[in-house]
């Protein structure tokens, strides 16, 4: 589904060159959960941003279902993000002036074959809170709404950048269980970038970055349920 070939990316900060990604090569299959591990500065977010068509690589290729993300025009990337991708961020990024339901509908309208918003909000346990605004619900509930907003487009891939980073343990596990449910119910490929090694136990494949280099790319032969993840 996703082919990454010799992917490199550098940033210039003054006279300093930061090598965020160094010759990354891998292939990702559909309908699986991937966890991208690494400390801050390892290149996790840069990798997700290039996969998501948000950032531009210096060289190499990212091909998603035959679409070359690295050679696409801005207008083509807009359609790619609209049709193929859902995004879940660490700090939710909900629109404060919209209700829970309206936040979800804001991306539903972008999709040609989106899912039923009621079904999605029921799946994440937020239908009964559909008329509340973000400030009226907890951080864990806001993240569940953010997941619903990403899922309602029925994307092939959901990119999650530290989706549990701002949550306590109890709410973090609830979010992981939701991502697991989304993967099982809708067949969505889920890529989770995190510094938390424990989360890799629920993944089908582990991707580990260190200083921009791919240092581990291994199958997890026995993924556990999200509720069994402990740290």
Secondary structure, DSSP 8 states (H G I E B T S, - for coil): -EEEEEEEEEEEETTEEEEEEEEEEEEE-TT-EEEEE--TTSSHHHHHHHHTTSS--SEEEEEETTEEGGG--HHHHHHHHHHHEEEE-TT----TTSBHHHHHHHHHTT-SS---HHHHHHHTT-GGGTT-BGGGS-HHHHHHHHHHHHHTTT-SEEEEESTTTTS-HHHHHHHHHHHHHHHHHH--EEEEEES-GGGGGG-SEEEEEETTEEEEEEE-TT---GGG---
